[in-house]
Amino acid sequence: MGHKDRLSACWQHQNCNACLGDNSECGWCPSSNACIPANSLFEPVRNKDVCPSRSDRFELRTKALGCNCSTTTLLSVLVTILCTIAALVLLYYIFILVRKFIQTFITGAYKGWEIEVKDDGLRDEHSWSRNRVPRRIWRWTGRAGVRAQGSEQEEVTERSRLLG
């Protein structure tokens, strides 16, 4: 079917549902109430004269998404989704950087390996780790005297102070 045949097949429709319901690959320009030949919803990006009125070109409706979705609506939804994904990725990397900054500059070492040499010459090796909340935050909340359960490093430090 040639362009002129498609044009005459499309121009005979007077409303959006009739225009998009036909099998002749037509598109509906709502402001000018015109049914025109259009291959896809992205036709206005490629052809600025797709609709009789240039201001109507990004309001084109095609069979793919029906009479309620224009090119503008589709493009705005796509841009919104991409921006949301980009913002989530950016927030994730900011979270990682802040966590690394806190681990490096605020709390110091948070994991390590301790070797304790016993009186009989045997070695007791084990790993230790601090709890994840920095000490400054504990001070701000008024819980500075509360020691975390299972913090071996804190117990060793406390015992060594008492023993001299």
LUMLUMRO-740563 format. One record per residue: residue in three letters; x, y, z of N, C-alpha, C in turn. Coordinates in steps of 0.1 Angstrom, whole numbers, plus 2048, in hexadecimal, padded with zeros to 3 digits. Each point is the difference from the previous one (the first is absolute). Last residue first. Layout:
// LUMLUMRO-740563
ALAXYZXYZXYZ
...
This chain:
// LUMLUMRO-740563
GLY9D17D9B5480C8098028098017F4
LEU7D37EB80C80C7F880480D807800
LEU7D68147F37FF7FC80E80C7F8804
ARG7FD80E7D380080C8098007FC80E
SER7FA7DF7E080E80480080280C808
ARG7D47EF7F98087F880980E805801
GLU7E48167E27FB80380D8097F780A
THR8067F97D280580D8047FD80380E
VAL7EF7D97EE80E7FF80180680D805
GLU7D27FF7F68037F980C80F7FE802
GLU7F18147D87FD80980B8037F980E
GLN8047E77D880B80A8017FE80A80B
GLU7DF7DE7F680C7FB80780B80B801
SER7CA8007FB80B8087FB80D7FC808
GLY7D17F08068097F97F880B8077FA
GLN7D781C8108027F280380A7FA7F6
ALA80283580C7F97F67F78037F2805
ARG80082B8218097F97F87F87F67F8
VAL7F783181A7FA7F37FD8097F97F6
GLY80582E8118057F58097FB7F27FD
ALA7F38277E680F7FF7FF8057F5809
ARG7D38147F18027F280380F7FD800
GLY7E78297F38007FE80E8037F2804
THR7FE8167D37F37FA8058007FD80F
TRP8278127EA7F58097FD7F27FB805
ARG8287E580380080B8097F580A7FE
TRP8047DC7E37FC7FB80D80080B80A
ILE81080A7D57F27FF8007FB7FA80D
ARG82E8027FA7FA80E8017F17FF800
ARG8197D87F97FF80480E7FA80E801
PRO7F27E17D680C8078057FE80580E
VAL7EA7D47EA7FC80D80380C808806
ARG8007D07F37FF8097F47FD80F804
ASN81C7DC81F7F28017FB80080B7F6
ARG82D7E68027F880A8097F27FF7FB
SER8257D77FD7FA80B7F97F8809809
TRP8287D47FB7F78088087FA80B7F7
SER81B7CB7FE7FD80D7FA7F780880A
HIS8277DB80D7F28027FC7FE80D7FA
GLU8277DB8187FE80A7F67F18007FD
ASP8277F08267F17FF7FE7FD80B7F5
ARG82F7E28117F980C7FA7F27FD7FE
LEU8297EC8237F67FE7F67FA80D7FB
GLY8207FC8258068017F27F67FD7F5
ASP7F98028318077F47FD8058007F1
ASP7E782481380C7FF8088087F37FC
LYS7E28177DA7FD7FB80D80D7FF808
VAL7F08207D580A7F68047FE7FD80F
GLU7E08157D680380080E80A7F5804
ILE7EC81D7D38087F580480480280F
GLU7D98147D980780180D8087F3803
TRP7E781F7D68057F380480880180C
GLY7D68207E980E7FD8018037F2804
LYS7DA82D7F48027F180080F7FE801
TYR7EF82B8007F47FA8058017F1800
ALA8208318017FF7F27FB7F47FA807
GLY7F98317FF80D7FA7FF7FE7F17FB
THR7DE8248068017F580A80E7F97FF
ILE7F98287E57F980280D8027F480A
PHE8138027D280480C8077F980280E
THR7F97D87E280E8047FF80480B809
GLN7D37F07FC8087F580480F804801
ILE7E081F7EF7FE7FE80E80A7F5805
PHE8008077D280580C8077FF7FE80F
LYS7EC7E07E580E7FE7FF80780C808
ARG7D18037FB8047F480980F7FE800
VAL7EF8207E27FF80580E8037F580A
LEU8007F47D280B80A8037FF80580E
ILE7DD7E47F180D7F880180B80A803
PHE7D78147F87FF7F880C80D7F8802
ILE7FB8177D880280980A8007F980E
TYR7F67E77DA80E80380180380A80A
TYR7D37F67FA8077F480480F802801
LEU7E48227EE7FE7FF80E8087F3806
LEU7FF8067D180880A8067FF80080F
VAL7E57E37E880E7FB7FF80980B806
LEU7D380A7FE8027F580980E7FB800
ALA7F38227E180180580D8027F580B
ALA7FA7F37D280D80780280180680E
ILE7D87EC7F480A7F680180E806803
THR7DC81D7F87FE7F980D80B7F6802
CYS7FE8167D680580980B7FE7F980E
LEU7EE7E97DB80F8007FF80680980B
ILE7D17FF7FC8057F380580F800800
THR7EA8267EF7FE7FF80E8067F3805
VAL7FF8077D280B8088067FE7FF80F
LEU7E07E97E780D7FA7FF80B808806
VAL7D48128008017F480980E7FA7FF
SER7F78247E380180480E8017F580A
LEU7F87F67D280E80580280280580E
LEU7D47F27F380A7F580080E805803
THR7DF8217FB7FD7F880C80A7F4801
THR80181B7D980480780C7FF7F880D
THR7EE7EF7D880F7FF80080580780C
SER7CF7F08088078077F580F7FE801
CYS7D07E781280E8018028078077F4
ASN7D17F280380280780D80F803802
CYS7EB7E77DA7FD80E80080480880C
GLY81C7D37F27F28048007FE80F801
LEU8297E27FC7FC80380D7F2806801
ALA8127EF7D68087F880A7FB80380E
LYS7F08177D87F97F38048077F980B
THR8068357FD8017F57F67FA7F4806
ARG80383A8057FC7F48068017F57F5
LEU81683580A7FC7F57F77FC7F3808
GLU81282E80D7F47FA8067FA7F57F7
PHE82681B7F48047F780B7F47FB808
ARG7FA81E7DA8077F47FC8047F780B
ASP7E782C7FC7F97F48038097F37FF
SER80D82E7F47FE7FF80E7FA7F3805
ARG80480A7D180D7FC8067FF7FF810
SER7D87F57DD80480C80880D7FC807
PRO7EE7E07E37FD80C7F980580D808
CYS81B7D38097F28048027FE80D7F8
VAL82A7ED7FC7F87F48017F1803801
ASP82D81A7FA7F38037FA7F77F4800
LYS82C7FE8127FA80B8077F38047FA
ASN81D7D18047F98087F67F980B807
ARG81A7E18198067FF7F37FA80A7F6
VAL7EE7FD82C80F8028028078007F2
PRO7D17F580380380E80180F804802
GLU7F17D17FE8008077F380380F802
PHE7FB7DA82180C8098008018087F2
LEU7DF7DE80A7FD80B80980C80A800
SER7F67E47D38037FD80E7FD80C809
ASN7F67FE7D08057F38028017FC80F
ALA7DD8227E480C8018098047F1803
PRO7DA8227E18097F380080C802809
ILE7D181A80C80B8017F68087F2800
CYS7D181D8128067F280080A8007F4
ALA7EA82B8208047FA7F38067F2802
ASN7F182981D7F67F57FD8027FA7F2
SER81A82281A7FB8027F37F67F67FB
SER8137FC82B7FC80E7FF7FB8047F3
PRO8107D280A7F48048067FC80F7FF
CYS8187D97E280580D8057F4806806
TRP80D7CB7F37F680A80280780C806
GLY80F7D47DD80280680D7F680C801
CYS8067CD7E27FD80F80180380580E
GLU8027D27E480B8078077FE80F800
SER7DF7DE7F18088077F680C808806
ASN7D97E381180C7FA7FE80A8077F7
ASP7D88148248027FB7F280E7F97FF
GLY7F08178287FB7F27FE8027FA7F3
LEU80C82E80C8097F68067FB7F27FE
CYS7E48237F180D8027FA80A7F5804
ALA7D58038157FF7FB7F280E8017F9
ASN7FE81282B7FD7F28017FF7FA7F2
CYS80483080480C7F88047FE7F1800
ASN7E381F7DF80280080E80C7F7803
GLN7F08087D37FD80C806801800810
HIS8127E77CD7FC7FE80E7FF80D807
GLN8107FB7D37F27FE8007FB7FE80E
TRP82F8067F47F880C8007F17FE801
CYS8207DB7FB80080680D7F780C801
ALA8077EA7D77F97F68097FF80680E
SER8178197DE7F28007FE7F87F6809
LEU82F8018037FB80D8047F18017FE
ARG8187DA7F27FF80080E7F980D805
ASP8097FC7D27F67F78047FE7FF80F
LYS8248197EF7F38077FD7F47F7803
HIS82C7EF8067FD80B80A7F28067FD
GLY8057CD7F080880C7FF7FC80B80A
MET7FD7C88017F880C80080980C800
